[in-house]
Amino acid sequence: VLQRALKEGHELANHSFNHVHMPELSEEEIVKEYTDCQTLIRDALGVDMYYFRPPFGKADDRMFRLIPAPFILCSAGTRDGSRNGPDAEFRIRHLLSKAYDGGIALMHCYEGNTETVKALETILPALKSQGYKIVNLTQLYQYSGVPIPVPTEGVFYRDNKPIE
């Protein structure tokens, strides 16, 4: 799946190895969560992931200091992170109502998540018909004229804008 994603022009970002609440970890565990994920993808696919999306959108000063990557948050999610998430119709309505230029949508891909797949069959054509272009993170910054984020202590990037 990840090889196909790369071939199609998608970009992979680090999200930790075990998807844990990282602010609750020791500094050594924080580093391990990040580096184990980086190593796994590098060994399997030969690519290094540039961006980091902290699990649950939570980070602390230690994480900013220890993780050498821009921290990225999304503007809209479809609440599809669990097997008991909402149906495709909710996901469609929710995401389309939150879409805006420069926005990043959060949707999950995992075995059995058929509602997100169904929702995407409607969401992608609808966004394109409204003039949106579907791009990866690096392209988002390039197309919007915003410099690609650099690892900066204490800064999150939501969509294509820094927030502190």
Secondary structure, DSSP 8 states (H G I E B T S, - for coil): -HHHHHHTT----B--SS---GGGS-HHHHHHHHHHHHHHHHHHHS-----B--GGG---HHHHHH--S-EEE-SEE-S-SSTT---HHHHHHHHHHH--TT--EE----TT-HHHHHHHHHHHHHHHHTT-----HHHHHHHHT-------TT-EEETTEEE-
